[in-house]
């Protein structure tokens, strides 16, 4: 019975995130939520790195890669918090291991610890061949989501 409850939470999270309009930055990055585990606080997100994202040495600019992995970590935390929280990033450390190329990139975000006021997150970004491009850790401030109109 536990598995069906888990699947229901997963399906709900996927439905909610896939049905609401993307933020402009998420749309620009080509974000698509592929999978999630609400209890673990884990997501897998696909992004589309456009040729316009490239820098002078022929790889995707580091700030764009950072935005992708940062967003995946935040989405993982929001799902873990059952959509009742927002998670502004307080601190972010990114390690660039390989250059990202235009095309599909895949980010995984993970909640390491979710407290009442602070969350600790980790993330990784992969290219289409499965090569790791970026690793990241972040600390976020846990804030309760305000009801619309409040």
Phi, psi and omega in degrees: 000326181302322181296321180292326175295315179300314181297323179297316177298317179298311180299319179298313181298316179298317180298314181298310185288330180279340185266340182269154182296143178285149170296152181307319180294320179295320178296317178301320181281353180072035184296136172215121179285118183270316184202163179201162173224096184302322182291323178281336186073054183227141175222156169235125185234137175260138175236160176242109178275111183277156178305330179294346181276354185284149175262188184292344180258009172088017176235165180295132182303139186301326179295327178289317176300319179297317179300320181297309183289326177297317180295318179299319179296318179296317180297319178302318181289319179298318178295317179298326179273015176056037176066013180262003182228161165239160190219076176297138181284126176267321183211143183216130175240127182235134174245125180264110186263328179213158177284138175271138180254157176301148182123203182281136172233150185233125180248143170241129176245143185220134172275120176274320177203131178243111177259189181285330182235345183222144175234145176247127189232158173222157181204159176218149178234131184239153172273180184295339178272000180087004177285136179285133182256316186219142164241153182208153168228151182213155170243132180234152176270127180272118178237141177288136179289132178277140177299149179300137180086357181273000000 
